[in-house]
Each structure stands twice: as structure tokens, then as C-alpha cells.
């Protein structure tokens, strides 16, 4: 199994202002969530943004807080990063804490294109 540091490398590159080293690992060995259905369908529903407007509806829920049109999932070897722009800028990250590639959704850099780590809405 990969270390948290290895798993978080891509996430850290996306949010350089966040100190991931300060995070503490807290195992939850007794937590079991059993759900009816195929695990692949549950994983797909989690990764897709379609469920947000129903499961996380408002008022004041995640569906109200984010711009669903910008919802993006980036897949890496050991992790996935899901992100979206805040509907209201004052609810989002301070622009000094985020990677430049998130500041303009219509522009991607050669570096992020070559790494295969970026996908932006068109």
C-alpha cells in the first residue's frame, strides 16, 4: 500500500497553500458501511457529479455552494481529486492557496497537459 505522502503528491501540487504534512492519519478500523448494490456503481456515483444535486441539495448544501458546470475529477495512480469552483468567490479558497491552473479554467499549461493531470470544462 502506498504511503499517504505518495498518495497526496498530486493533491499537494493542486493546493500548494495547504500544509498536508500537518494532517494526521486516523484509522477507523471498525467503520463498515454496507450498501445494497454493485460496488462499481456506488464508486461511479461517487465520482460523477450527477448525484450532487440530489444527495447534497440545499438549501445551503454542496449543490448550492459550487458551480456544477466546473466540477472536475482528476484520476491518479493512488488517488482521485474532485474539485469545482465555488459559486460565490468568497466561499472558495484564497487564490494564493491554489495552483495557477485552477485560476483560469480556459487555460491549461504544457506541464499539466503532459502530466495528464488536468482536465478542464470546455
N, C-alpha and C positions, 0 to 999 in steps of 0.2 A: 504494500500500500504506500502511496506517495505521501510525503510529509505535507503538513499544512503549508509550509513555506513554498514548496514546489507547486502545490495546487493554487496558491494565491498569487503566484508570479504575474499571471496575466491580469488578474483583478487589480493588483497593485499598480501595474502600468496604466490602467484606465483611471484610477483615482489616486494620483500621486500625493495629494494632500492628506490622505487618510493614513494614519500610522497603524498598519496591520500587525506590526510586531507587538503592539500593546494589547492585542486581542488575546484572550485566554481560552484555551481548549477546555471545554466542559463536556465530557462524555455523558450520555444519557442512556445507559445500558438497559434500563428497564422500560424504556418507552417503546411501545409497539402500537402501530396503527394498522389495524386490519380493515380493509375495504373490499367490498364485493367488486368483482370485475377483473379485467386483464390489466396487469401492471404496466404494460406498454401503453395502453390507452390513458391510464392515470398520469404517466410521465408525459405523454404528449399534451394532455390537457393542461398540465402544469407549465410546460414550456411555451405553449401557444397563448396568445393574448386574448383569445376568444372568451375564455372563462371569466376574465376580469370584470367585464360589465355585468355579469350575473352574480358571481361569488363575492366580489369586492365592491358591490354597488353602495351607493350613499343613502342618505346624504352624508357627505363628509368621508366617504370611503375612497379607496385607491382609485376607483374608476373616475371619481370627481377630481382627484389630485393630479393625475398625469394626462399627457396628451397621447392618447392611444395610437394615433397615427405614427408616432415616432418610436413606438415600442419595438425593441430590437433584442434578439438573442444571439450571443456570440458563443460558439462552442469551442472548447479547448480540450486537450487530451484528458485532463483530470477535473475539469470544471466547466461551468457554463456561467456566463454573465448576462443577466437580463437587465435592461435599462430602458428608460424613457425620459423625455423631457417633462419637467413639471408644467402643468397647465398655467400656473402663475409663477413667474420667475422668483418671487420672494419665497416660494416653498422649495426651491431647488437648492443644489449645492452652491456654495460660493464659487465663482468662476476661477478663483485661484487654486481650488482644490481638485479641479478636474483636468483631464488631459485635453490638449488643444483639439484633438479630433472630435471631441464632443461639442465644441463651441460653435461649429458651423456644420449642420447636418448635410449640407450640399457639397461639402468638400472633403476629400479623403487624401491622405498623404501617401507618397510612394512607400514609405516604411510600413504603414498599416496595411496597404494593399498587398505588399509582398509577404507579410506575415500571415495573411489570410484571416486576420483578427478583426476586421471591420466590415460591417455591413450597414449601410445607411438607407433610409427610406428614399424613394425617388418621387 
